[in-house]
């Protein structure tokens, strides 16, 4: 059995971090990351899946490394693909042709065309393969791809920006701005990592939101807007959902639900929220507009053991808490 080293964890974590650069841009392909070290342990190549799904991360990293990859080690966040495609070569073939001596893989590929076959092909070519290291971290970085494979729908993130007492607006609907500049910039970074962004009919009518990315250099990564409404047409260029249960028909692997209270409640009531971003500003509103409508709870017992806190950070004066929906394996 092959043994991992502390350096393996460091470089595989770097590959997983690179994979996040492609989040929201690579569907239907996974957003993979790859780092290549030469025989002396120096980084000679790095890559991540490019917009539209090609080139793959390994192809980009190997192109960067050139001949220096021979005898080296490739760190990949997902099992390299083993199937042929009209869009480009398979990554196992590229790694074999490059002459790498070792491949360290985080997560296996659930695609039946590769599932286990990529690892088997590398080993058959005499390449040492270590797999399963930092697998949970890799799956989290490629959550949209894994959700689409497992349940046939995008990974859904719900964003809420509230006061300390859980209000999203004053009683008259005024909501600009509850959170400060740092929190709003972070929210735009989240938008840049999603193909789709959704609001309800009420938010569209009250705020006429742009739903774009307004961070310098990332404007082109604005997600496609989606309207949740049981009746009426969506604005030109928007997609339209009549109910959260229709989410599996949306293109893309990442959906950001951004407003308002009824849309948020509808997704929670149907248990279609996988991740919650809770931005909290240090202010009290009192009799304003609550962040959520009725989510269908029959009692407090049903509310427990559903959400796990994954991250807390300060954003200027505001606080961000990131929760993950706890589901049975």
C-alpha positions in Angstrom: 0.0 0.0 0.0 1.3 3.4 -0.9 1.9 5.9 1.9 1.1 9.5 1.7 3.4 12.3 3.0 2.7 15.7 4.5 3.7 17.2 1.2 1.1 15.2 -0.5 -1.6 16.9 1.5 -0.1 20.3 0.9 0.0 19.9 -2.9 -3.3 18.2 -3.2 -4.9 21.0 -1.2 -3.3 23.4 -3.7 -4.9 21.5 -6.5 -8.3 21.7 -4.8 -7.8 25.4 -4.3 -7.1 25.8 -8.0 -10.3 23.8 -8.8 -12.4 26.6 -7.2 -11.2 29.0 -9.9 -13.4 27.2 -12.4 -16.5 26.9 -10.1 -19.6 28.0 -12.0 -17.8 28.0 -15.3 -17.2 24.4 -16.4 -20.6 22.6 -16.4 -21.4 20.0 -17.4 -17.8 19.1 -16.7 -16.4 19.2 -13.1 -14.2 22.1 -12.0 -11.0 20.1 -11.4 -7.6 21.4 -10.3 -4.1 19.9 -11.0 -0.5 20.6 -9.8 2.5 18.9 -11.2 5.9 18.6 -9.5 9.1 17.5 -11.2 11.5 14.8 -10.0 13.1 17.4 -7.7 9.8 18.4 -6.1 9.5 21.8 -7.8 6.2 23.0 -9.2 6.4 22.9 -13.0 2.7 22.9 -14.0 -0.7 23.9 -12.7 -4.1 24.0 -14.2 -7.8 24.1 -13.6 -10.7 23.2 -15.9 -11.4 26.1 -18.3 -14.7 27.8 -19.1 -17.0 25.5 -21.0 -15.2 22.4 -19.6 -12.1 22.3 -21.9 -9.2 22.2 -21.6 -9.3 19.9 -18.6 -7.1 20.8 -15.6 -4.6 18.0 -16.3 -4.2 19.1 -20.0 -3.5 22.7 -18.9 -1.0 21.7 -16.2 0.8 19.3 -18.5 1.0 21.9 -21.3 2.5 24.3 -18.7 5.0 21.7 -17.4 6.2 20.3 -20.8 9.1 17.9 -20.6 9.6 18.7 -16.9 6.6 16.5 -16.0 8.5 13.3 -16.9 9.3 11.3 -13.7 7.3 13.8 -11.6 4.1 13.7 -9.6 0.7 15.0 -10.6 -1.8 16.0 -7.9 -5.4 16.0 -9.1 -8.6 16.9 -7.3 -10.7 14.3 -9.3 -9.8 11.0 -10.9 -8.5 11.7 -14.4 -11.0 10.9 -17.2 -10.5 7.7 -19.0 -13.1 8.0 -21.8 -12.7 9.5 -25.3 -14.4 12.7 -26.2 -14.8 14.6 -29.4 -14.0 17.8 -27.5 -10.5 16.7 -26.4 -8.1 13.9 -25.3 -8.7 11.8 -22.1 -6.5 12.9 -19.2 -5.2 9.4 -18.3 -3.7 9.2 -21.8 -2.1 12.6 -21.4 -0.6 11.7 -18.1 0.8 8.4 -19.4 2.2 10.1 -22.5 3.9 12.8 -20.3 5.7 10.1 -18.4 4.7 11.1 -14.9 5.8 8.5 -12.3 3.1 9.1 -9.7 -0.5 10.5 -9.5 -2.2 11.5 -6.3 -6.0 11.8 -6.6 -8.4 13.3 -4.1 -11.9 12.0 -5.2 -13.1 9.3 -7.5 -15.1 10.3 -10.6 -18.7 9.1 -10.4 -19.1 9.3 -14.2 -19.6 5.6 -15.2 -17.3 6.2 -18.2 -14.4 6.8 -15.8 -15.4 5.6 -12.4 -12.3 3.5 -11.4 -11.2 3.1 -15.0 -8.9 6.1 -14.9 -7.0 4.8 -11.9 -6.8 1.3 -13.3 -5.4 2.6 -16.6 -2.7 4.7 -14.9 -1.7 1.7 -12.8 -1.6 -0.6 -15.8 0.9 1.9 -17.4 3.2 1.5 -14.4 2.3 4.8 -12.7 2.0 4.7 -8.9 -1.4 6.0 -7.8 -2.6 7.2 -4.4 -6.3 8.0 -4.2 -8.8 9.1 -1.5 -6.7 11.7 0.2 -8.7 14.9 1.0 -11.6 13.4 -0.8 -14.2 15.3 1.3 -12.5 18.6 0.6 -12.4 17.9 -3.1 -16.1 16.9 -3.2 -17.0 20.2 -1.4 -15.0 22.2 -4.0 -16.9 20.3 -6.8 -20.2 20.2 -5.1 -22.2 21.2 -8.1 -20.8 18.4 -10.2 -21.4 15.8 -7.6 -24.9 17.0 -6.9 -25.8 16.9 -10.5 -24.5 13.3 -10.8 -26.2 12.1 -7.6 -29.6 13.9 -7.8 -29.8 15.4 -11.2 -30.1 19.0 -10.0 -27.8 21.9 -9.3 -26.2 22.5 -5.9 -28.3 25.2 -4.2 -26.9 28.0 -2.0 -29.3 30.3 -0.2 -28.0 33.8 0.7 -29.5 35.8 3.5 -28.4 39.3 4.6 -30.0 40.3 7.8 -30.0 42.4 10.9 -29.2 40.9 14.3 -32.9 40.4 14.8 -33.4 38.5 11.5 -34.9 41.3 9.4 -34.0 41.9 5.7 -35.6 45.3 5.3 -37.5 48.1 7.1 -41.3 47.8 7.3 -41.6 49.9 4.1 -39.3 47.5 2.2 -36.1 49.6 2.4 -33.1 47.2 2.3 -30.2 49.2 0.9 -27.9 48.7 2.6 -28.1 46.4 5.7 -24.6 45.0 5.3 -21.5 46.9 4.5 -19.1 47.1 1.6 -17.0 44.1 2.5 -20.0 41.8 2.9 -21.5 43.0 -0.4 -18.2 42.4 -2.2 -18.1 38.9 -0.8 -21.6 38.3 -2.0 -20.5 39.4 -5.5 -17.7 36.9 -5.4 -20.2 34.2 -4.6 -22.3 35.3 -7.6 -19.2 34.9 -9.8 -19.0 31.2 -8.8 -22.6 30.4 -9.8 -24.1 29.9 -13.3 -27.5 30.9 -12.0 -29.0 33.4 -9.6 -32.7 33.4 -8.5 -35.1 35.9 -7.0 -38.9 35.8 -6.5 -41.5 38.0 -8.2 -41.8 40.3 -5.2 -38.0 41.1 -5.1 -38.1 41.7 -8.9 -40.9 44.1 -8.6 -39.6 46.0 -5.5 -35.9 46.2 -6.2 -35.4 45.6 -10.0 -32.1 43.9 -9.1 -29.3 43.7 -11.6 -28.0 40.4 -10.2 -24.7 40.9 -12.0 -21.1 40.7 -10.7 -19.6 44.2 -10.0 -16.1 43.2 -9.0 -13.3 44.6 -11.2 -12.2 41.9 -13.6 -15.0 39.5 -12.8 -17.9 41.3 -14.6 -18.0 38.6 -17.3 -18.7 36.0 -14.7 -22.2 37.3 -13.9 -24.7 34.4 -13.5 -27.8 34.0 -15.6 -30.9 35.4 -13.7 -33.9 33.1 -12.8 -37.3 34.2 -11.7 -39.4 32.1 -9.3 -43.0 32.8 -9.9 -46.1 30.7 -10.3 -47.6 33.0 -12.9 -46.5 35.7 -15.3 -43.6 35.8 -17.7 -39.9 36.4 -16.8 -38.0 39.4 -18.2 -36.2 38.9 -21.5 -33.0 36.9 -21.0 -34.2 35.4 -17.7 -35.1 31.8 -17.0 -38.4 31.0 -15.3 -39.3 28.5 -12.5 -42.8 28.0 -11.4 -41.8 26.0 -8.3 -38.5 25.0 -6.7 -39.2 21.4 -7.7 -38.4 22.4 -11.3 -34.8 23.2 -10.4 -33.5 20.0 -12.1 -34.5 21.5 -15.5 -32.1 24.4 -15.1 -28.8 24.5 -17.0 -25.6 24.7 -14.9 -24.6 23.0 -11.6 -24.7 26.0 -9.1 -27.8 28.0 -8.2 -27.7 31.0 -5.9 -31.0 31.9 -4.3 -30.7 35.6 -3.4 -34.2 37.0 -2.6 -36.6 37.4 -1.1 -38.3 36.0 1.9 -40.9 33.9 0.1 -38.4 32.5 -2.4 -36.0 31.5 0.4 -38.9 29.9 2.3 -40.1 28.0 -0.7 -36.6 26.4 -1.3 -36.3 25.6 2.4 -39.8 24.1 2.6 -38.9 21.7 -0.2 -35.6 20.9 1.3 -33.7 22.0 -1.7 -31.1 24.2 0.0 -27.7 22.6 0.4 -25.7 25.6 1.7 -26.6 28.7 3.6 -24.7 32.0 3.6 -25.9 34.1 6.5 -24.5 37.7 6.4 -25.4 39.5 9.7 -25.0 43.2 10.2 -24.6 44.6 13.8 -27.9 46.5 13.8 -31.4 46.1 15.1 -34.5 46.9 13.0 -37.4 45.7 15.0 -40.7 45.7 13.1 -39.3 45.2 9.7 -39.6 42.4 7.1 -38.5 39.0 8.3 -35.8 37.0 6.4 -38.1 34.0 5.9 -41.7 33.2 5.4 -43.3 29.9 6.5 -41.0 26.9 5.8 -43.5 24.3 6.8 -42.1 23.2 10.2 -44.6 21.1 12.2 -42.6 21.5 15.4 -39.2 22.5 16.8 -38.0 18.9 16.8 -37.9 19.0 13.0 -35.7 22.0 13.0 -32.8 20.5 14.9 -29.9 18.6 13.5 -30.3 19.9 10.0 -27.6 22.5 9.6 -23.8 22.3 10.4 -21.7 25.4 10.8 -18.7 25.1 8.4 -17.2 28.6 8.5 -17.4 31.9 10.3 -15.6 35.1 9.2 -15.7 38.8 9.8 -16.3 41.0 6.8 -15.7 44.5 8.0 -18.3 45.1 10.8 -20.5 42.2 9.5 -20.3 38.5 10.2 -20.6 35.7 7.7 -21.7 32.2 8.8 -21.7 29.4 6.3 -23.9 26.4 7.0 -24.2 23.1 5.2 -27.3 21.0 5.1 -26.8 17.7 6.9 -28.2 14.8 4.9 -28.1 11.0 5.3 -25.3 9.4 3.3 
